């Protein structure tokens, strides 16, 4: 059975990669230059071919996919893997990706103007160990107490999904998907929304120097995500400069922007920046700073 597909170069997207819900279905876009064809396979059945462009991107509108639909990409008619820009992995990094519509969450922080850099009292928080339950929801209940003792800014340790039942988060592999161990994406949004309501800013620790060794499927799409011209203490260095680095830079810049846009975060804490290697005219970290400020839309 083949799914329903519509492709148009004129389709407008909020972000250039991932699954985006529309009134007429879900639009998928992924960079997979290693392959001649890519299909979207739904957990409920049906494979839908995506259209390939000359630069190695595949895209298409699947009319029978919507928020909550679980899917994988089938590469070259063989391996089925999660979406590199999956917004949620309900069964972990090796499982199905889930279509998430960030527009359905009802924010109450319209009056929040952001967190100034000066005079902050920062509390570093690991969601998995901050409460006995280890969830966004449980942590949300304690936010007023943190504000009462004088904390002004929460630094949340990495939340990108990773294999296993617990971890500090520094070996994340699904950079767009908050780990299922702490709850669902809207639970994270509710955490930020409540933090803003009690006067707390929230920044997220992100890891842009390496990916974890287990559950990282990027090489299935392209070897171009990595380079051997640099080294890190944790594995292959990411390909941020030189020929073919454009889609890799885009992947990380889009990731940074989406945290600010879809989760209303007040900033990012960048891990181990001395091992982020880039000889481009605009260093990837400078580009990250630029795009997150643009995406903030006037918030500090």
LINBEL-V646557 format. One record per residue. RES is the residue in three letters. SS is DSSP state (H for helix, E for strand, - for the rest). BURIAL is # if it has 24 or more other ideal C-beta (glycine too) atoms within 12 Angstrom, else .. Layout:
# LINBEL-V646557
res->RES ss->SS burial->BURIAL
res->RES ss->SS burial->BURIAL
This chain:
# LINBEL-V646557
res->UNK ss->- burial->.
res->UNK ss->E burial->.
res->UNK ss->- burial->#
res->UNK ss->- burial->.
res->UNK ss->E burial->#
res->UNK ss->E burial->#
res->UNK ss->- burial->#
res->UNK ss->- burial->.
res->UNK ss->- burial->.
res->UNK ss->- burial->.
res->UNK ss->- burial->.
res->UNK ss->- burial->.
res->UNK ss->- burial->.
res->UNK ss->- burial->#
res->UNK ss->- burial->#
res->UNK ss->- burial->#
res->UNK ss->- burial->#
res->UNK ss->E burial->#
res->UNK ss->E burial->#
res->UNK ss->E burial->#
res->UNK ss->E burial->#
res->UNK ss->E burial->#
res->UNK ss->- burial->.
res->UNK ss->- burial->.
res->UNK ss->E burial->#
res->UNK ss->E burial->#
res->UNK ss->E burial->#
res->UNK ss->E burial->#
res->UNK ss->E burial->#
res->UNK ss->E burial->#
res->UNK ss->E burial->#
res->UNK ss->- burial->#
res->UNK ss->- burial->#
res->UNK ss->- burial->#
res->UNK ss->- burial->#
res->UNK ss->- burial->.
res->UNK ss->- burial->.
res->UNK ss->E burial->#
res->UNK ss->E burial->#
res->UNK ss->E burial->#
res->UNK ss->E burial->#
res->UNK ss->E burial->#
res->UNK ss->- burial->.
res->UNK ss->- burial->.
res->UNK ss->- burial->.
res->UNK ss->- burial->#
res->UNK ss->E burial->#
res->UNK ss->E burial->#
res->UNK ss->E burial->#
res->UNK ss->- burial->#
res->UNK ss->E burial->#
res->UNK ss->E burial->#
res->UNK ss->- burial->.
res->UNK ss->- burial->.
res->UNK ss->- burial->.
res->UNK ss->- burial->#
res->UNK ss->E burial->#
res->UNK ss->E burial->#
res->UNK ss->E burial->#
res->UNK ss->E burial->#
res->UNK ss->E burial->#
res->UNK ss->E burial->#
res->UNK ss->- burial->#
res->UNK ss->- burial->#
res->UNK ss->- burial->#
res->UNK ss->- burial->#
res->UNK ss->- burial->#
res->UNK ss->- burial->#
res->UNK ss->- burial->#
res->UNK ss->E burial->#
res->UNK ss->E burial->#
res->UNK ss->E burial->#
res->UNK ss->E burial->#
res->UNK ss->E burial->#
res->UNK ss->E burial->#
res->UNK ss->- burial->.
res->UNK ss->- burial->.
res->UNK ss->- burial->.
res->UNK ss->- burial->.
res->UNK ss->E burial->#
res->UNK ss->E burial->#
res->UNK ss->- burial->#
res->UNK ss->- burial->#
res->UNK ss->- burial->#
res->UNK ss->- burial->#
res->UNK ss->- burial->#
res->UNK ss->- burial->#
res->UNK ss->- burial->#
res->UNK ss->- burial->#
res->UNK ss->- burial->#
res->UNK ss->- burial->.
res->UNK ss->- burial->#
res->UNK ss->- burial->#
res->UNK ss->- burial->#
res->UNK ss->- burial->#
res->UNK ss->- burial->#
res->UNK ss->E burial->#
res->UNK ss->E burial->#
res->UNK ss->- burial->#
res->UNK ss->- burial->#
res->UNK ss->- burial->#
res->UNK ss->H burial->#
res->UNK ss->H burial->.
res->UNK ss->H burial->.
res->UNK ss->- burial->.
res->UNK ss->- burial->.
res->UNK ss->- burial->.
res->UNK ss->- burial->.
res->UNK ss->- burial->#
res->UNK ss->- burial->.
res->UNK ss->- burial->.
res->UNK ss->- burial->#
res->UNK ss->- burial->.
res->UNK ss->- burial->#
res->UNK ss->- burial->#
res->UNK ss->- burial->.
res->UNK ss->- burial->.
res->UNK ss->- burial->.
res->UNK ss->- burial->.
res->UNK ss->- burial->.
res->UNK ss->- burial->.
res->UNK ss->E burial->#
res->UNK ss->E burial->#
res->UNK ss->E burial->.
res->UNK ss->E burial->#
res->UNK ss->- burial->#
res->UNK ss->H burial->#
res->UNK ss->H burial->#
res->UNK ss->H burial->.
res->UNK ss->H burial->#
res->UNK ss->- burial->.
res->UNK ss->- burial->.
res->UNK ss->- burial->.
res->UNK ss->- burial->.
res->UNK ss->- burial->#
res->UNK ss->H burial->#
res->UNK ss->H burial->.
res->UNK ss->H burial->.
res->UNK ss->H burial->#
res->UNK ss->H burial->#
res->UNK ss->H burial->.
res->UNK ss->- burial->#
res->UNK ss->H burial->#
res->UNK ss->H burial->.
res->UNK ss->H burial->.
res->UNK ss->H burial->#
res->UNK ss->H burial->.
res->UNK ss->H burial->.
res->UNK ss->- burial->.
res->UNK ss->- burial->.
res->UNK ss->- burial->#
res->UNK ss->- burial->#
res->UNK ss->E burial->#
res->UNK ss->E burial->#
res->UNK ss->E burial->#
res->UNK ss->E burial->#
res->UNK ss->- burial->#
res->UNK ss->- burial->#
res->UNK ss->- burial->#
res->UNK ss->E burial->#
res->UNK ss->E burial->#
res->UNK ss->- burial->#
res->UNK ss->- burial->#
res->UNK ss->- burial->.
res->UNK ss->- burial->.
res->UNK ss->- burial->.
res->UNK ss->- burial->#
res->UNK ss->- burial->#
res->UNK ss->- burial->#
res->UNK ss->- burial->#
res->UNK ss->- burial->#
res->UNK ss->- burial->#
res->UNK ss->- burial->#
res->UNK ss->E burial->#
res->UNK ss->E burial->#
res->UNK ss->E burial->#
res->UNK ss->E burial->#
res->UNK ss->E burial->#
res->UNK ss->- burial->#
res->UNK ss->H burial->#
res->UNK ss->H burial->#
res->UNK ss->H burial->#
res->UNK ss->- burial->#
res->UNK ss->- burial->#
res->UNK ss->H burial->#
res->UNK ss->H burial->#
res->UNK ss->H burial->#
res->UNK ss->H burial->#
res->UNK ss->H burial->#
res->UNK ss->H burial->#
res->UNK ss->H burial->#
res->UNK ss->H burial->#
res->UNK ss->H burial->#
res->UNK ss->H burial->#
res->UNK ss->H burial->#
res->UNK ss->H burial->#
res->UNK ss->H burial->.
res->UNK ss->- burial->#
res->UNK ss->- burial->#
res->UNK ss->- burial->#
res->UNK ss->E burial->#
res->UNK ss->E burial->#
res->UNK ss->E burial->#
res->UNK ss->E burial->#
res->UNK ss->E burial->#
res->UNK ss->E burial->#
res->UNK ss->- burial->#
res->UNK ss->- burial->#
res->UNK ss->- burial->#
res->UNK ss->- burial->#
res->UNK ss->- burial->#
res->UNK ss->- burial->#
res->UNK ss->- burial->.
res->UNK ss->- burial->.
res->UNK ss->- burial->#
res->UNK ss->- burial->#
res->UNK ss->- burial->#
res->UNK ss->H burial->#
res->UNK ss->H burial->.
res->UNK ss->H burial->#
res->UNK ss->H burial->#
res->UNK ss->- burial->#
res->UNK ss->H burial->.
res->UNK ss->H burial->#
res->UNK ss->H burial->#
res->UNK ss->E burial->#
res->UNK ss->E burial->#
res->UNK ss->E burial->.
res->UNK ss->E burial->.
res->UNK ss->E burial->#
res->UNK ss->E burial->.
res->UNK ss->E burial->#
res->UNK ss->- burial->.
res->UNK ss->- burial->.
res->UNK ss->E burial->#
res->UNK ss->E burial->#
res->UNK ss->E burial->#
res->UNK ss->E burial->#
res->UNK ss->- burial->#
res->UNK ss->- burial->#
res->UNK ss->- burial->#
res->UNK ss->- burial->.
res->UNK ss->- burial->.
res->UNK ss->- burial->.
res->UNK ss->- burial->#
res->UNK ss->H burial->#
res->UNK ss->H burial->#
res->UNK ss->H burial->#
res->UNK ss->H burial->#
res->UNK ss->H burial->#
res->UNK ss->H burial->#
res->UNK ss->H burial->#
res->UNK ss->H burial->#
res->UNK ss->H burial->#
res->UNK ss->H burial->#
res->UNK ss->H burial->#
res->UNK ss->H burial->#
res->UNK ss->H burial->#
res->UNK ss->H burial->#
res->UNK ss->H burial->#
res->UNK ss->H burial->#
res->UNK ss->H burial->#
res->UNK ss->H burial->#
res->UNK ss->- burial->#
res->UNK ss->- burial->#
res->UNK ss->- burial->#
res->UNK ss->E burial->#
res->UNK ss->E burial->#
res->UNK ss->E burial->#
res->UNK ss->E burial->#
res->UNK ss->- burial->#
res->UNK ss->- burial->.
res->UNK ss->H burial->.
res->UNK ss->H burial->.
res->UNK ss->H burial->#
res->UNK ss->- burial->#
res->UNK ss->- burial->#
res->UNK ss->- burial->#
res->UNK ss->- burial->.
res->UNK ss->- burial->.
res->UNK ss->- burial->.
res->UNK ss->- burial->.
res->UNK ss->- burial->.
res->UNK ss->H burial->#
res->UNK ss->H burial->#
res->UNK ss->H burial->.
res->UNK ss->H burial->#
res->UNK ss->H burial->#
res->UNK ss->H burial->.
res->UNK ss->H burial->.
res->UNK ss->H burial->#
res->UNK ss->H burial->#
res->UNK ss->H burial->.
res->UNK ss->H burial->.
res->UNK ss->H burial->#
res->UNK ss->H burial->#
res->UNK ss->- burial->.
res->UNK ss->- burial->.
res->UNK ss->- burial->#
res->UNK ss->- burial->.
